[in-house]
């Protein structure tokens, strides 16, 4: 995807979280103490930035992003928030990130940047919901397989990503 977008996200995490915090006022997230409210969202955003970079052979960036987003969902359940709060949280984050990136970086986002961010948030919510319901998934089968399905679902909806230096396979005739 975009190294530029990933780097901008990493640089702007404090701005993103400040704006996100402002936007969460009056939501269910207000019931969580201030220190725990943002919780591990900075880790989710960093992992998302890593996952947005071009994929190199052997990279676990996407898997790590899914694991961190799932852990975030589990944390929200432990905090006693309702499942629907995850949707509100990511909806607010999805609106916040482009706005914060524009103000932090003093520039605009390309349409492909917005599509990449949307894909990242879709992945985060899929993983977060599985993490929220981890106990139920563990009772039904292997947790690692559950997380692997998020990556499979992601690959079904997102175009293949390659390191720009990698050769594309020859087109079949």
FINU-959598 format. One record per atom (N, C-alpha, C): x, y, z. Coordinates in steps of 0.2 Angstrom, whole numbers, plus 5000, padded with zeros to 4 digits. Example, Ala and Ser with C-alpha at 12.3 -4.5 7.8 and 13.67 -1.06 7.14 Angstrom:
<sites>
+------+------+------+
:    x :    y :    z :
+------+------+------+
: 5066 : 4972 : 5039 :
: 5062 : 4978 : 5039 :
: 5066 : 4984 : 5039 :
: 5064 : 4989 : 5035 :
: 5068 : 4995 : 5036 :
: 5064 : 5000 : 5039 :
+------+------+------+
</sites>
This chain:
<sites>
+------+------+------+
:    x :    y :    z :
+------+------+------+
: 5004 : 4994 : 5000 :
: 5000 : 5000 : 5000 :
: 5004 : 5006 : 5000 :
: 5004 : 5010 : 5005 :
: 5008 : 5016 : 5005 :
: 5012 : 5017 : 5011 :
: 5018 : 5018 : 5010 :
: 5023 : 5019 : 5015 :
: 5022 : 5026 : 5018 :
: 5020 : 5031 : 5013 :
: 5019 : 5038 : 5015 :
: 5013 : 5038 : 5020 :
: 5007 : 5035 : 5019 :
: 5002 : 5034 : 5023 :
: 5003 : 5031 : 5030 :
: 5007 : 5026 : 5030 :
: 5009 : 5022 : 5036 :
: 5013 : 5027 : 5040 :
: 5018 : 5030 : 5037 :
: 5022 : 5035 : 5041 :
: 5018 : 5040 : 5044 :
: 5014 : 5043 : 5040 :
: 5010 : 5049 : 5042 :
: 5005 : 5046 : 5048 :
: 5003 : 5040 : 5048 :
: 4999 : 5038 : 5053 :
: 5003 : 5037 : 5060 :
: 5009 : 5035 : 5059 :
: 5013 : 5034 : 5065 :
: 5015 : 5041 : 5068 :
: 5016 : 5046 : 5064 :
: 5018 : 5052 : 5066 :
: 5012 : 5056 : 5070 :
: 5006 : 5054 : 5067 :
: 5000 : 5058 : 5069 :
: 4996 : 5054 : 5075 :
: 4998 : 5049 : 5078 :
: 4995 : 5045 : 5083 :
: 4992 : 5050 : 5088 :
: 4997 : 5054 : 5091 :
: 4994 : 5058 : 5097 :
: 4989 : 5063 : 5094 :
: 4989 : 5066 : 5088 :
: 4984 : 5070 : 5086 :
: 4977 : 5066 : 5085 :
: 4978 : 5060 : 5082 :
: 4972 : 5056 : 5081 :
: 4969 : 5054 : 5087 :
: 4973 : 5052 : 5092 :
: 4970 : 5050 : 5099 :
: 4966 : 5056 : 5102 :
: 4969 : 5062 : 5102 :
: 4966 : 5068 : 5105 :
: 4960 : 5070 : 5101 :
: 4959 : 5069 : 5095 :
: 4953 : 5071 : 5091 :
: 4948 : 5065 : 5092 :
: 4950 : 5059 : 5093 :
: 4946 : 5053 : 5094 :
: 4943 : 5054 : 5101 :
: 4947 : 5056 : 5106 :
: 4944 : 5057 : 5113 :
: 4939 : 5063 : 5113 :
: 4940 : 5068 : 5109 :
: 4935 : 5074 : 5109 :
: 4929 : 5071 : 5106 :
: 4929 : 5067 : 5101 :
: 4923 : 5064 : 5097 :
: 4920 : 5059 : 5102 :
: 4923 : 5056 : 5106 :
: 4920 : 5051 : 5110 :
: 4915 : 5054 : 5116 :
: 4916 : 5060 : 5117 :
: 4912 : 5063 : 5123 :
: 4905 : 5062 : 5122 :
: 4902 : 5060 : 5127 :
: 4894 : 5058 : 5126 :
: 4893 : 5051 : 5124 :
: 4898 : 5047 : 5122 :
: 4896 : 5041 : 5120 :
: 4897 : 5036 : 5126 :
: 4896 : 5030 : 5125 :
: 4897 : 5025 : 5130 :
: 4904 : 5024 : 5132 :
: 4909 : 5026 : 5128 :
: 4916 : 5026 : 5130 :
: 4917 : 5031 : 5136 :
: 4913 : 5036 : 5137 :
: 4914 : 5040 : 5142 :
: 4913 : 5037 : 5149 :
: 4910 : 5031 : 5149 :
: 4909 : 5027 : 5155 :
: 4916 : 5024 : 5158 :
: 4921 : 5024 : 5153 :
: 4927 : 5021 : 5155 :
: 4932 : 5026 : 5157 :
: 4935 : 5025 : 5162 :
: 4940 : 5030 : 5165 :
: 4945 : 5033 : 5160 :
: 4947 : 5039 : 5160 :
: 4950 : 5042 : 5155 :
: 4957 : 5038 : 5153 :
: 4960 : 5035 : 5158 :
: 4967 : 5032 : 5156 :
: 4965 : 5026 : 5152 :
: 4960 : 5022 : 5153 :
: 4958 : 5016 : 5150 :
: 4954 : 5017 : 5143 :
: 4951 : 5023 : 5143 :
: 4947 : 5025 : 5137 :
: 4950 : 5024 : 5130 :
: 4956 : 5027 : 5129 :
: 4960 : 5026 : 5123 :
: 4964 : 5019 : 5123 :
: 4965 : 5017 : 5130 :
: 4968 : 5010 : 5131 :
: 4974 : 5009 : 5126 :
: 4973 : 5003 : 5122 :
: 4978 : 5001 : 5117 :
: 4976 : 5003 : 5110 :
: 4972 : 5008 : 5109 :
: 4971 : 5011 : 5102 :
: 4977 : 5013 : 5099 :
: 4982 : 5016 : 5103 :
: 4988 : 5018 : 5099 :
: 4992 : 5012 : 5097 :
: 4992 : 5006 : 5100 :
: 4995 : 5000 : 5098 :
: 4991 : 4998 : 5091 :
: 4984 : 4998 : 5091 :
: 4980 : 4996 : 5086 :
: 4982 : 5000 : 5080 :
: 4983 : 5007 : 5081 :
: 4985 : 5011 : 5075 :
: 4992 : 5010 : 5073 :
: 4997 : 5009 : 5077 :
: 5003 : 5007 : 5075 :
: 5004 : 5001 : 5071 :
: 5000 : 4996 : 5073 :
: 5000 : 4989 : 5070 :
: 4996 : 4990 : 5063 :
: 4991 : 4994 : 5063 :
: 4988 : 4996 : 5056 :
: 4992 : 4999 : 5052 :
: 4996 : 5004 : 5054 :
: 5001 : 5007 : 5050 :
: 5006 : 5002 : 5047 :
: 5009 : 4998 : 5051 :
: 5013 : 4993 : 5049 :
: 5010 : 4988 : 5043 :
: 5004 : 4986 : 5045 :
: 5000 : 4982 : 5040 :
: 4999 : 4986 : 5033 :
: 4998 : 4992 : 5033 :
: 4997 : 4996 : 5027 :
: 5003 : 4997 : 5023 :
: 5009 : 4995 : 5025 :
: 5015 : 4995 : 5021 :
: 5015 : 4989 : 5016 :
: 5019 : 4990 : 5011 :
: 5019 : 4984 : 5006 :
: 5022 : 4978 : 5010 :
: 5019 : 4972 : 5008 :
: 5020 : 4966 : 5012 :
: 5026 : 4963 : 5009 :
: 5031 : 4962 : 5013 :
: 5037 : 4958 : 5011 :
: 5036 : 4951 : 5013 :
: 5040 : 4947 : 5009 :
: 5040 : 4939 : 5011 :
: 5041 : 4938 : 5018 :
: 5037 : 4934 : 5021 :
: 5039 : 4932 : 5028 :
: 5036 : 4937 : 5033 :
: 5033 : 4943 : 5031 :
: 5031 : 4948 : 5036 :
: 5025 : 4945 : 5040 :
: 5024 : 4947 : 5046 :
: 5019 : 4945 : 5050 :
: 5015 : 4952 : 5052 :
: 5016 : 4957 : 5048 :
: 5013 : 4963 : 5050 :
: 5005 : 4963 : 5050 :
: 5002 : 4960 : 5045 :
: 4995 : 4959 : 5045 :
: 4992 : 4955 : 5051 :
: 4996 : 4949 : 5052 :
: 4994 : 4945 : 5057 :
: 4994 : 4948 : 5064 :
: 5000 : 4952 : 5065 :
: 5001 : 4955 : 5071 :
: 4995 : 4961 : 5072 :
: 4993 : 4964 : 5067 :
: 4988 : 4969 : 5067 :
: 4981 : 4966 : 5069 :
: 4980 : 4960 : 5066 :
: 4974 : 4956 : 5068 :
: 4974 : 4954 : 5075 :
: 4980 : 4952 : 5078 :
: 4980 : 4950 : 5085 :
: 4979 : 4955 : 5089 :
: 4982 : 4961 : 5088 :
: 4982 : 4967 : 5092 :
: 4975 : 4970 : 5092 :
: 4971 : 4970 : 5086 :
: 4964 : 4972 : 5086 :
: 4960 : 4967 : 5090 :
: 4961 : 4961 : 5089 :
: 4957 : 4956 : 5093 :
: 4958 : 4957 : 5101 :
: 4965 : 4958 : 5103 :
: 4966 : 4959 : 5110 :
: 4962 : 4966 : 5112 :
: 4962 : 4971 : 5108 :
: 4958 : 4977 : 5110 :
: 4951 : 4975 : 5111 :
: 4948 : 4971 : 5107 :
: 4941 : 4969 : 5108 :
: 4940 : 4965 : 5114 :
: 4945 : 4961 : 5116 :
: 4944 : 4957 : 5122 :
: 4945 : 4962 : 5128 :
: 4949 : 4967 : 5127 :
: 4950 : 4972 : 5133 :
: 4943 : 4976 : 5134 :
: 4940 : 4978 : 5128 :
: 4934 : 4981 : 5129 :
: 4928 : 4977 : 5133 :
: 4928 : 4971 : 5131 :
: 4923 : 4966 : 5135 :
: 4925 : 4966 : 5142 :
: 4932 : 4966 : 5144 :
: 4934 : 4966 : 5151 :
: 4932 : 4972 : 5154 :
: 4932 : 4978 : 5150 :
: 4930 : 4984 : 5153 :
: 4922 : 4985 : 5154 :
: 4919 : 4980 : 5152 :
: 4911 : 4980 : 5153 :
: 4907 : 4984 : 5148 :
: 4910 : 4986 : 5142 :
: 4907 : 4989 : 5137 :
: 4903 : 4984 : 5133 :
: 4897 : 4987 : 5130 :
: 4893 : 4983 : 5125 :
: 4897 : 4981 : 5119 :
: 4895 : 4976 : 5115 :
: 4898 : 4974 : 5109 :
: 4897 : 4980 : 5104 :
: 4891 : 4983 : 5104 :
: 4889 : 4989 : 5100 :
: 4894 : 4995 : 5100 :
: 4897 : 4995 : 5106 :
: 4902 : 5000 : 5107 :
: 4908 : 5000 : 5103 :
: 4910 : 4994 : 5101 :
: 4915 : 4993 : 5096 :
: 4914 : 4996 : 5090 :
: 4908 : 4995 : 5087 :
: 4906 : 4998 : 5081 :
: 4906 : 5006 : 5082 :
: 4904 : 5009 : 5087 :
: 4904 : 5016 : 5088 :
: 4911 : 5018 : 5088 :
: 4915 : 5015 : 5092 :
: 4922 : 5016 : 5093 :
: 4926 : 5017 : 5086 :
: 4925 : 5012 : 5082 :
: 4928 : 5011 : 5076 :
: 4925 : 5016 : 5071 :
: 4919 : 5017 : 5071 :
: 4916 : 5022 : 5067 :
: 4919 : 5029 : 5068 :
: 4919 : 5031 : 5075 :
: 4922 : 5037 : 5077 :
: 4930 : 5038 : 5075 :
: 4933 : 5032 : 5075 :
: 4940 : 5032 : 5073 :
: 4941 : 5033 : 5066 :
: 4936 : 5029 : 5062 :
: 4936 : 5030 : 5055 :
: 4935 : 5037 : 5052 :
: 4931 : 5041 : 5056 :
: 4930 : 5048 : 5054 :
: 4936 : 5052 : 5057 :
: 4939 : 5050 : 5062 :
: 4944 : 5054 : 5065 :
: 4950 : 5054 : 5062 :
: 4952 : 5048 : 5059 :
: 4959 : 5047 : 5057 :
: 4960 : 5051 : 5050 :
: 4956 : 5051 : 5045 :
: 4957 : 5056 : 5040 :
: 4957 : 5063 : 5041 :
: 4953 : 5065 : 5046 :
: 4953 : 5072 : 5048 :
: 4959 : 5074 : 5051 :
: 4961 : 5070 : 5056 :
: 4968 : 5071 : 5060 :
: 4974 : 5071 : 5055 :
: 4974 : 5066 : 5051 :
: 4979 : 5066 : 5046 :
: 4980 : 5072 : 5042 :
: 4974 : 5074 : 5040 :
: 4974 : 5081 : 5036 :
: 4977 : 5086 : 5040 :
: 4975 : 5087 : 5046 :
: 4977 : 5093 : 5050 :
: 4984 : 5092 : 5052 :
: 4986 : 5086 : 5054 :
: 4993 : 5084 : 5056 :
: 4998 : 5085 : 5051 :
: 4996 : 5082 : 5045 :
: 5001 : 5082 : 5039 :
: 5000 : 5088 : 5035 :
: 4995 : 5093 : 5036 :
: 4994 : 5099 : 5032 :
: 4993 : 5097 : 5025 :
: 4989 : 5092 : 5023 :
: 4989 : 5090 : 5016 :
: 4982 : 5086 : 5015 :
: 4981 : 5084 : 5009 :
: 4975 : 5080 : 5008 :
: 4977 : 5072 : 5007 :
: 4972 : 5068 : 5007 :
: 4973 : 5061 : 5007 :
: 4970 : 5059 : 5000 :
: 4974 : 5055 : 4997 :
: 4972 : 5052 : 4990 :
: 4967 : 5047 : 4991 :
: 4962 : 5046 : 4986 :
: 4957 : 5041 : 4986 :
: 4959 : 5034 : 4989 :
: 4965 : 5032 : 4986 :
: 4968 : 5026 : 4988 :
: 4970 : 5025 : 4995 :
: 4972 : 5031 : 4998 :
: 4973 : 5032 : 5005 :
: 4967 : 5030 : 5009 :
: 4961 : 5034 : 5007 :
: 4955 : 5033 : 5011 :
: 4952 : 5025 : 5010 :
: 4954 : 5022 : 5004 :
: 4952 : 5015 : 5003 :
: 4956 : 5011 : 5008 :
: 4962 : 5012 : 5008 :
: 4967 : 5008 : 5013 :
: 4965 : 5009 : 5020 :
: 4963 : 5015 : 5022 :
: 4961 : 5016 : 5029 :
: 4954 : 5012 : 5030 :
: 4950 : 5013 : 5026 :
: 4943 : 5009 : 5027 :
: 4944 : 5002 : 5027 :
: 4949 : 4999 : 5023 :
: 4950 : 4992 : 5024 :
: 4954 : 4990 : 5030 :
: 4958 : 4995 : 5033 :
: 4961 : 4993 : 5039 :
: 4956 : 4993 : 5045 :
: 4951 : 4998 : 5045 :
: 4946 : 4998 : 5050 :
: 4941 : 4992 : 5049 :
: 4940 : 4990 : 5043 :
: 4936 : 4984 : 5042 :
: 4939 : 4978 : 5046 :
: 4945 : 4978 : 5044 :
: 4949 : 4972 : 5047 :
: 4949 : 4973 : 5055 :
: 4950 : 4979 : 5057 :
: 4951 : 4980 : 5065 :
: 4944 : 4978 : 5068 :
: 4939 : 4980 : 5065 :
: 4932 : 4978 : 5068 :
: 4931 : 4971 : 5068 :
: 4933 : 4967 : 5062 :
: 4932 : 4960 : 5062 :
: 4936 : 4956 : 5067 :
: 4942 : 4958 : 5068 :
: 4946 : 4955 : 5073 :
: 4944 : 4957 : 5080 :
: 4942 : 4964 : 5081 :
: 4940 : 4966 : 5087 :
: 4934 : 4962 : 5090 :
: 4929 : 4961 : 5085 :
: 4923 : 4957 : 5087 :
: 4925 : 4950 : 5089 :
: 4929 : 4947 : 5086 :
: 4931 : 4940 : 5087 :
: 4935 : 4941 : 5094 :
: 4939 : 4946 : 5095 :
: 4942 : 4946 : 5102 :
: 4937 : 4947 : 5108 :
: 4932 : 4951 : 5106 :
: 4927 : 4953 : 5111 :
: 4923 : 4946 : 5113 :
: 4922 : 4942 : 5108 :
: 4919 : 4935 : 5109 :
: 4924 : 4929 : 5110 :
: 4930 : 4931 : 5111 :
: 4935 : 4926 : 5111 :
: 4933 : 4919 : 5115 :
: 4930 : 4920 : 5121 :
: 4928 : 4914 : 5125 :
: 4924 : 4910 : 5121 :
: 4919 : 4913 : 5118 :
: 4914 : 4909 : 5114 :
: 4918 : 4905 : 5108 :
: 4923 : 4909 : 5105 :
: 4926 : 4906 : 5099 :
: 4931 : 4900 : 5102 :
: 4934 : 4901 : 5108 :
: 4938 : 4896 : 5110 :
: 4934 : 4889 : 5112 :
: 4928 : 4890 : 5115 :
: 4924 : 4885 : 5116 :
: 4922 : 4881 : 5110 :
: 4922 : 4884 : 5104 :
: 4920 : 4881 : 5098 :
: 4925 : 4878 : 5094 :
: 4931 : 4880 : 5095 :
: 4937 : 4878 : 5091 :
: 4943 : 4882 : 5093 :
: 4948 : 4881 : 5089 :
: 4955 : 4884 : 5090 :
: 4954 : 4892 : 5089 :
: 4957 : 4895 : 5093 :
: 4957 : 4903 : 5093 :
: 4962 : 4905 : 5087 :
: 4967 : 4902 : 5086 :
: 4972 : 4904 : 5080 :
: 4968 : 4903 : 5074 :
: 4964 : 4898 : 5073 :
: 4960 : 4897 : 5067 :
: 4955 : 4903 : 5066 :
: 4952 : 4905 : 5071 :
: 4948 : 4911 : 5071 :
: 4951 : 4917 : 5068 :
: 4957 : 4918 : 5071 :
: 4961 : 4924 : 5069 :
: 4963 : 4923 : 5062 :
: 4965 : 4917 : 5060 :
: 4967 : 4916 : 5053 :
: 4961 : 4918 : 5048 :
: 4955 : 4916 : 5050 :
: 4949 : 4918 : 5046 :
: 4949 : 4925 : 5044 :
: 4951 : 4929 : 5049 :
: 4950 : 4937 : 5048 :
: 4955 : 4938 : 5042 :
: 4961 : 4935 : 5042 :
: 4966 : 4937 : 5037 :
: 4963 : 4934 : 5030 :
: 4960 : 4928 : 5030 :
: 4957 : 4926 : 5024 :
: 4951 : 4930 : 5021 :
: 4947 : 4932 : 5026 :
: 4942 : 4937 : 5024 :
: 4945 : 4943 : 5021 :
: 4950 : 4946 : 5024 :
: 4953 : 4952 : 5022 :
: 4956 : 4951 : 5015 :
: 4959 : 4945 : 5013 :
: 4962 : 4944 : 5007 :
: 4956 : 4943 : 5002 :
: 4950 : 4941 : 5004 :
: 4945 : 4940 : 4999 :
: 4942 : 4947 : 4997 :
: 4943 : 4952 : 5001 :
: 4940 : 4959 : 5000 :
: 4945 : 4964 : 4998 :
: 4951 : 4963 : 4999 :
: 4956 : 4967 : 4997 :
: 4961 : 4965 : 4991 :
: 4963 : 4969 : 4987 :
: 4968 : 4967 : 4982 :
: 4974 : 4965 : 4985 :
: 4978 : 4960 : 4982 :
: 4984 : 4958 : 4984 :
: 4989 : 4964 : 4984 :
: 4993 : 4964 : 4990 :
: 4998 : 4969 : 4991 :
: 5005 : 4966 : 4990 :
: 5009 : 4969 : 4987 :
: 5016 : 4967 : 4986 :
: 5021 : 4972 : 4988 :
: 5027 : 4970 : 4990 :
: 5032 : 4975 : 4990 :
: 5034 : 4978 : 4983 :
: 5034 : 4984 : 4982 :
: 5035 : 4987 : 4975 :
: 5042 : 4984 : 4972 :
: 5046 : 4982 : 4976 :
: 5052 : 4979 : 4973 :
: 5051 : 4971 : 4970 :
: 5046 : 4968 : 4972 :
: 5044 : 4961 : 4971 :
: 5042 : 4961 : 4963 :
: 5044 : 4956 : 4960 :
: 5042 : 4955 : 4953 :
: 5035 : 4952 : 4953 :
: 5030 : 4954 : 4949 :
: 5024 : 4952 : 4948 :
: 5024 : 4945 : 4944 :
: 5020 : 4940 : 4946 :
: 5020 : 4934 : 4942 :
: 5018 : 4935 : 4935 :
: 5021 : 4932 : 4930 :
: 5018 : 4933 : 4923 :
: 5011 : 4931 : 4923 :
: 5008 : 4935 : 4919 :
: 5000 : 4934 : 4918 :
: 4999 : 4928 : 4914 :
: 4994 : 4924 : 4916 :
: 4993 : 4918 : 4912 :
: 4989 : 4920 : 4906 :
: 4990 : 4916 : 4901 :
: 4987 : 4918 : 4894 :
: 4981 : 4914 : 4893 :
+------+------+------+
</sites>
